[in-house]
Amino acid sequence: MPELPEVETIRRTLTPRLVGRTIKRVEVRTPKFIVGASPEEFRGAVEGARIDSLGRRGKFLIINLEYPADSVGPGVHPRGGVHPRGGAPAPTSLPGDIVVHLKMAGQLVWCRPDEDLGPTRTKHTHVVFHLDDGHELRYLDLRHFGRVYFPPGNAADPVLSRALRTIQTLGPEPREGGLEWESFRGKLARRQARIKPLLLDQAFVAGLGNIYADESLFRAKVHPLRRASTLTDAEAAAVYEAMREVIGEAIDRHGTSVRDYVDGEGRRGMFAEELRAYGRTGQPCPRCGEPIERLMIGGRSSHFCPKCQPRT
């Protein structure tokens, strides 16, 4: 968490609030969350910039900035990038000036400056963007796994380089204009991997996580331990359509709030009400009544119906 539907929901809720706004000031309360520049360099680069658009790639939220013509200063590139050691600006391999990866429990919340998000969330507010309309965009993370990347920054930063490589190697997404059926079928036929870990491989298909992989396989009636190459054309088609349906429905319902996820305005998602397998261990299968089972595959829990999703 959050997965593709949650990050897409955050992008959609924040876009009308942020696009066109100028970042007047940045508070970096926990320096480790900024990757690619020091807190001072990050503030010097983005303060005064205008938010031009919000994009998304897989589970990464991308904030594109527009810089004023007079923003060039010591150590700062006109597009906001930091000059490594005063030399040429580091190349960016990703369109976008700020990339946010929420990982397990990160949140991006647009709110009033006097808005109380509760003592726990206030304690774990790590970066605050003060906007020219008086509102704030707050980055919160209760488990400290997420990061705010600055792609135009120092290319020598190994954490930034690793994140950019990850984004560059992301596979197609399971929605319209992304993963095509012929490509998906061909990839399955060539892979001996178990289908559940394969769906979680972001280089194979981008955006799926534990929740939506479980839900997709449940709808397709495919056991999570099946070898990808053993799926028939009908089973592969069922997985393909289930992925697209589940992702689309989850976006329509503003994501799944199992634990910490909220959208860009602090509201919980509603797709948890539609979950048929994930997190329902021991509860009756909504199709056949058999208890949902849980097993560990590659260190991740998988939820399935032993009757509707037979191993063979």
C-alpha positions in Angstrom: 0.0 0.0 0.0 -0.6 2.4 -1.6 -0.9 0.7 -5.0 -1.8 2.1 -8.4 -5.5 3.0 -7.6 -4.5 4.8 -4.5 -1.7 6.9 -6.1 -4.0 7.6 -9.1 -6.7 8.8 -6.7 -4.2 11.0 -4.9 -3.2 12.5 -8.2 -6.8 13.2 -9.2 -7.7 14.8 -5.9 -4.6 16.9 -5.7 -4.6 18.1 -9.3 -7.3 20.8 -9.0 -5.8 21.9 -5.7 -2.2 22.2 -6.7 -1.9 22.9 -10.4 -1.2 26.6 -10.9 -0.1 27.2 -7.4 3.3 28.5 -6.5 5.4 26.9 -3.8 6.2 29.8 -1.5 8.1 28.0 1.2 9.2 24.4 2.0 9.7 23.0 5.5 11.9 19.9 5.6 11.3 18.6 9.1 13.0 15.2 8.6 16.0 15.5 6.2 16.3 11.8 5.3 13.0 12.0 3.4 14.6 14.3 0.7 16.7 12.3 -1.8 18.9 13.8 -4.4 19.6 17.1 -2.7 20.3 18.5 0.8 17.3 20.1 2.5 18.8 23.5 1.8 19.4 22.7 -1.9 15.9 21.3 -2.2 14.3 24.4 -0.7 16.5 26.8 -2.8 15.5 24.9 -6.0 11.7 24.5 -5.6 10.7 27.6 -3.6 9.2 30.1 -6.0 8.4 27.4 -8.6 4.9 27.0 -10.0 3.2 23.5 -10.0 2.6 22.8 -13.7 1.0 19.3 -13.6 0.8 16.1 -11.7 1.5 12.8 -13.3 2.0 9.2 -12.2 4.0 6.1 -13.2 3.1 2.9 -11.4 3.1 3.7 -7.7 5.2 6.9 -8.2 3.5 10.4 -8.1 5.3 12.9 -10.3 5.1 16.7 -9.7 6.2 18.8 -12.6 7.3 22.4 -11.8 7.7 25.6 -13.8 10.5 27.8 -12.7 10.7 31.6 -12.8 13.2 33.0 -15.2 15.3 34.6 -12.4 15.6 31.4 -10.4 19.2 30.8 -11.2 21.3 31.1 -8.1 24.5 29.6 -6.6 24.4 25.9 -7.1 20.9 25.9 -8.7 20.0 25.0 -12.2 17.4 27.1 -14.1 15.1 24.0 -14.1 15.6 23.6 -10.4 18.3 21.0 -10.5 21.3 21.1 -8.1 24.8 21.5 -9.7 26.8 18.7 -8.3 29.9 20.3 -6.7 29.3 23.4 -8.7 29.6 21.7 -12.1 27.1 21.0 -14.8 23.5 20.1 -13.7 22.9 16.5 -13.2 20.8 14.9 -16.0 17.3 13.8 -15.1 16.1 10.5 -16.5 12.5 11.1 -15.6 10.1 13.9 -16.6 9.2 15.7 -13.4 10.9 17.6 -10.8 9.6 16.0 -7.6 8.8 12.3 -7.4 7.0 10.9 -4.3 7.0 7.2 -3.5 4.6 6.6 -0.6 5.8 3.0 0.0 3.9 1.4 3.0 2.2 4.2 4.8 3.1 7.6 3.2 0.4 10.2 2.8 0.1 13.5 0.8 -2.6 15.7 2.2 -3.7 19.2 1.0 -5.1 21.2 3.9 -5.4 24.5 5.7 -2.3 25.6 7.7 -4.4 25.5 11.0 -5.9 22.1 10.2 -5.3 19.5 12.9 -4.7 16.0 11.4 -4.3 14.4 14.9 -1.3 14.0 17.1 0.1 10.9 15.4 -0.1 12.3 11.9 1.3 15.7 13.1 4.2 13.9 14.7 5.0 12.1 11.5 4.7 15.1 9.1 8.1 15.3 7.5 7.8 17.8 4.6 5.5 20.7 4.2 5.0 22.7 1.0 3.5 26.1 1.8 1.4 27.3 -1.2 0.6 30.8 -2.4 -3.1 30.5 -1.7 -2.4 29.9 2.0 -2.9 26.1 1.9 -0.3 23.4 2.6 0.7 20.1 1.0 2.0 17.9 3.8 4.0 14.7 3.3 3.3 12.3 6.2 4.8 8.9 6.8 4.1 6.8 9.9 6.5 4.0 9.0 9.3 6.0 7.4 9.7 3.9 4.3 8.6 6.5 1.7 10.7 9.2 0.1 10.5 12.5 -1.8 12.9 12.2 -4.7 14.4 15.2 -6.6 15.4 13.8 -10.1 17.2 17.0 -11.3 19.5 16.7 -8.3 22.7 14.9 -7.6 22.9 11.9 -10.0 25.7 10.5 -7.8 23.2 9.8 -5.0 22.9 6.0 -5.0 19.4 6.1 -3.6 18.2 8.5 -6.3 19.9 6.6 -9.0 18.3 3.3 -7.8 14.8 4.9 -7.7 15.2 6.3 -11.3 16.4 2.9 -12.6 13.3 1.4 -10.9 11.0 3.8 -12.7 12.8 3.3 -16.0 12.3 -0.5 -15.8 8.6 -0.4 -14.9 6.5 -2.6 -17.1 3.2 -1.5 -18.8 0.2 -0.8 -16.6 -2.9 -3.0 -16.7 -5.3 -0.4 -18.0 -6.3 1.0 -21.4 -3.3 2.0 -23.5 -1.0 0.0 -21.2 -0.6 -3.8 -21.2 -1.9 -5.3 -24.4 -3.4 -8.8 -24.4 -1.1 -10.3 -27.0 2.0 -9.1 -25.1 0.6 -10.3 -21.8 -0.3 -13.8 -23.2 3.2 -14.1 -24.7 5.0 -13.1 -21.5 3.0 -15.6 -19.5 3.8 -18.5 -21.9 7.5 -17.8 -21.5 7.6 -17.6 -17.7 7.9 -20.5 -15.2 7.4 -18.2 -12.2 4.4 -18.5 -9.9 1.6 -16.3 -11.1 1.2 -14.3 -7.9 4.8 -13.2 -7.5 4.9 -12.5 -11.2 2.0 -10.1 -10.9 3.8 -8.3 -8.1 6.9 -7.9 -10.3 6.8 -4.2 -11.3 8.9 -4.9 -14.4 6.3 -7.3 -15.6 3.2 -5.2 -14.9 3.4 -1.9 -13.1 1.1 -0.8 -10.2 -0.2 -4.0 -8.8 0.4 -4.8 -5.2 -0.7 -7.5 -2.8 -4.3 -6.4 -2.6 -5.1 -6.2 -6.3 -3.1 -9.2 -7.2 -5.1 -11.3 -4.8 -8.4 -9.8 -6.0 -7.5 -10.3 -9.7 -6.6 -14.0 -9.2 -9.8 -14.6 -7.1 -11.9 -13.1 -9.9 -10.0 -15.1 -12.5 -10.3 -18.4 -10.4 -6.6 -19.0 -10.7 -4.5 -20.3 -7.8 -1.7 -18.0 -6.7 0.9 -20.8 -6.9 0.1 -21.8 -10.5 3.1 -21.5 -12.9 2.4 -18.7 -15.4 3.3 -20.9 -18.4 0.7 -23.5 -17.4 -2.3 -21.1 -17.7 -4.6 -21.9 -20.6 -5.7 -19.1 -23.0 -9.0 -18.9 -21.1 -7.3 -18.6 -17.7 -4.8 -16.0 -19.0 -7.6 -14.0 -20.5 -9.5 -14.2 -17.2 -6.5 -12.8 -15.3 -6.0 -10.1 -17.9 -9.6 -8.9 -17.7 -9.7 -9.2 -13.9 -6.7 -7.0 -13.5 -8.2 -4.3 -15.6 -11.6 -4.5 -13.9 -10.2 -4.5 -10.4 -7.9 -1.6 -11.0 -10.7 0.4 -12.7 -13.3 -0.3 -10.0 -10.8 0.6 -7.2 -10.0 3.9 -8.8 -13.8 4.6 -9.1 -14.1 3.9 -5.4 -11.1 6.1 -4.5 -8.8 3.3 -3.5 -8.7 0.8 -0.6 -8.2 2.0 3.0 -7.0 -1.1 4.9 -4.7 0.8 7.3 -3.2 4.2 6.6 -4.2 5.2 3.1 -6.1 8.5 2.6 -6.5 10.5 -0.6 -5.1 14.0 -1.2 -7.8 15.6 0.9 -7.5 13.2 3.8 -10.5 10.9 2.9 -10.4 7.2 3.1 -11.0 5.0 0.1 -14.1 2.8 -0.2 -13.0 -0.2 -2.2 -12.3 -2.2 1.0 -16.1 -2.9 1.0 -15.6 -4.7 -2.3 -12.8 -7.0 -1.3 -13.6 -10.7 -1.9 -10.4 -12.4 -0.9 -7.7 -10.1 0.4 -7.7 -9.9 4.3 -10.7 -12.3 4.6 -8.9 -15.4 6.0 -11.4 -17.8 7.4 -14.4 -15.9 6.1 -16.8 -17.6 3.6 -16.0 -17.2 0.0 -18.7 -14.9 -1.6 -19.0 -17.4 -4.5 -19.1 -20.8 -2.9 -19.0 -20.4 0.9 -15.7 -22.2 1.4 -13.5 -20.5 3.9 -10.9 -18.2 2.4 -7.3 -19.4 3.0 -4.0 -17.6 3.4 -0.5 -18.7 2.6 2.9 -17.1 2.3 4.5 -16.8 -1.2 7.8 -15.1 -1.4 7.4 -13.5 1.9 4.0 -12.0 1.0 0.6 -13.3 2.2 -1.8 -14.5 -0.4 -5.6 -14.9 0.1 -7.6 -17.3 -2.1 -10.5 -19.7 -2.1 -9.3 -23.4 -2.3 -12.5 -24.5 -4.0 -12.8 -21.7 -6.6 -9.1 -21.4 -7.2 -7.9 -25.0 -7.4 -4.1 -25.6 -7.5 -4.4 -27.9 -10.6 
